[in-house]
Amino acid sequence: KNAHLEICVPEAKPAYILPVIQHWYRRITYAFLEERVPFWAEQVHVTFNRIYVKNQRSLWASCSRKKNLNFNWRTVLLPYSTADYLIIHELCHLKELNHSPKFWTIVGQHCPDFKKENDYLKKVNHGLNSPETLDLLLTLCSLLFTFFSSLFTFFIDISSSLGHNFMHVFYQKRKQE
């Protein structure tokens, strides 16, 4: 699926744009999780209470004893297999609230490549500020904004290819009316 976001701002300042982009990604992440979490909950044979999407700077996800699942809004930027692993991992905590051998056995039953996926998350976890996350895009947007002072329209097109999410940023100077 493709999704577009058009942002019009009175001044070319990242402070106006970045919160809007983050809010938009939170909504997209929530929609993604609303679809995937119930699917995997059925596979793992667990029930959950609520899904929350947060701006965590050091965690990809967590769960609580109240069966609430918390996910980082950057989850939607991960490869699908890694996002599914993250969901499975948290759902398995609803059966086993630790990282014991029993927990990893349960995870392995639903995600045989869990070690590869876990290694990938560790690799891109550097404060969740890696190029795999939206932070690089936000930095690039900040640099672009400094060069232009007039009103712009930004289109962010998200497309899926080979199981990975890729972002393409296009900017177009709005015509004076």
C-alpha positions in Angstrom: 0.0 0.0 0.0 1.1 3.5 -0.6 0.5 6.3 1.8 1.0 10.0 1.2 1.3 13.0 3.5 1.1 16.5 2.4 2.4 19.2 4.8 2.0 22.9 4.2 3.8 25.2 6.7 4.1 29.0 7.0 7.8 28.8 7.5 10.5 26.4 6.3 11.3 25.2 9.9 11.8 21.6 10.9 10.1 22.3 14.2 6.8 22.6 12.3 7.3 19.5 10.2 9.0 16.8 12.4 6.2 16.4 15.0 3.6 16.1 12.1 5.7 13.4 10.4 6.2 11.5 13.7 2.4 11.6 14.4 1.6 10.4 10.9 4.1 7.4 11.4 2.5 6.6 14.8 -0.9 6.3 13.1 0.5 4.1 10.3 2.4 1.9 12.8 -0.8 1.5 14.9 -2.8 0.5 11.8 -0.1 -2.0 10.9 0.0 -3.4 14.4 -3.8 -3.6 14.6 -3.6 -6.1 11.7 -0.6 -8.1 12.7 -0.9 -8.4 16.5 -4.3 -10.2 16.5 -3.0 -12.5 13.7 0.1 -13.5 15.7 -1.8 -13.6 19.1 -4.0 -16.3 17.6 -1.0 -18.2 16.4 0.7 -17.9 19.8 -2.6 -18.7 21.6 -2.5 -15.6 23.8 -4.8 -12.7 24.4 -3.7 -9.1 24.9 -5.3 -6.0 26.3 -4.2 -2.9 24.4 -1.7 -1.8 21.8 0.2 1.4 22.4 2.6 3.2 20.0 5.2 5.2 21.7 8.3 7.3 20.9 10.8 5.1 22.8 14.4 6.0 22.3 16.0 2.8 23.5 13.3 0.1 23.1 11.6 -1.4 20.1 8.8 -2.9 22.2 7.7 -4.1 25.6 4.7 -5.6 27.3 3.2 -5.3 30.8 1.7 -7.7 33.3 -1.6 -6.1 32.3 -1.2 -7.6 28.8 -0.6 -4.2 27.2 1.8 -4.2 24.3 4.0 -1.1 23.6 5.7 -0.7 20.3 8.0 2.0 19.0 6.5 4.0 16.1 9.6 3.1 14.0 8.4 -0.5 14.0 6.7 0.0 10.6 10.1 1.0 9.1 11.5 -2.5 9.9 11.6 -5.3 7.4 8.3 -7.2 7.7 9.9 -10.3 9.0 11.6 -8.3 11.7 8.4 -6.5 12.6 6.6 -9.9 12.9 9.4 -11.2 15.1 9.1 -8.2 17.3 5.3 -8.8 17.7 5.9 -12.6 18.3 8.6 -11.8 20.9 6.2 -9.5 22.9 3.3 -11.9 22.6 5.5 -14.8 23.9 6.2 -12.6 27.0 2.5 -13.0 27.8 3.2 -16.7 28.3 6.7 -16.2 29.9 7.6 -12.8 31.3 11.3 -13.3 31.1 14.0 -14.3 28.6 14.5 -17.9 30.0 15.2 -20.9 27.8 11.5 -21.7 28.0 10.7 -18.3 26.5 13.1 -18.7 23.6 11.7 -22.1 22.9 8.2 -20.6 22.6 9.6 -17.8 20.3 11.4 -20.4 18.2 8.2 -22.3 17.7 6.6 -19.3 15.9 9.7 -17.7 14.4 12.4 -20.2 13.5 14.7 -17.4 12.4 14.4 -15.4 15.6 18.2 -15.3 16.2 18.7 -13.6 12.9 15.9 -11.2 13.5 17.1 -10.4 17.0 20.6 -9.8 15.7 19.2 -7.4 13.1 17.3 -5.4 15.8 20.5 -5.2 17.9 22.4 -4.0 14.9 20.0 -1.1 14.1 19.2 -0.3 17.8 22.0 2.2 18.3 19.6 4.6 20.2 17.1 3.9 17.4 18.9 6.6 15.4 20.3 4.4 12.7 19.7 5.0 8.9 17.1 2.2 9.3 14.9 4.6 11.1 13.1 7.8 10.3 15.7 9.9 12.1 17.9 10.0 9.0 15.0 11.3 7.0 14.2 13.9 9.6 17.8 15.1 9.6 17.8 15.4 5.8 14.5 17.3 6.0 16.1 19.7 8.4 18.9 20.3 6.0 16.6 20.9 3.1 14.5 23.4 5.1 17.5 25.6 5.8 18.0 26.1 2.0 14.5 27.2 1.2 12.4 30.0 2.8 9.1 29.8 0.9 6.2 27.5 1.4 6.7 23.9 0.3 4.7 20.8 -0.1 6.3 17.6 1.0 5.2 14.2 -0.2 6.4 11.2 1.5 5.7 8.0 -0.4 6.1 4.7 1.4 6.3 1.7 -0.9 7.0 -1.9 -0.2 9.6 -3.9 -2.0 11.2 -7.2 -1.2 9.8 -7.2 2.3 11.4 -3.9 3.3 9.9 -0.5 3.7 11.6 2.2 1.7 10.9 5.9 1.9 11.2 8.4 -0.9 11.0 12.1 -0.2 9.9 14.5 -2.9 9.7 18.2 -2.5 8.0 20.6 -4.8 7.9 24.4 -4.5 4.3 25.4 -4.4 3.3 27.8 -7.2 2.3 31.3 -6.2 -1.3 31.9 -6.9 
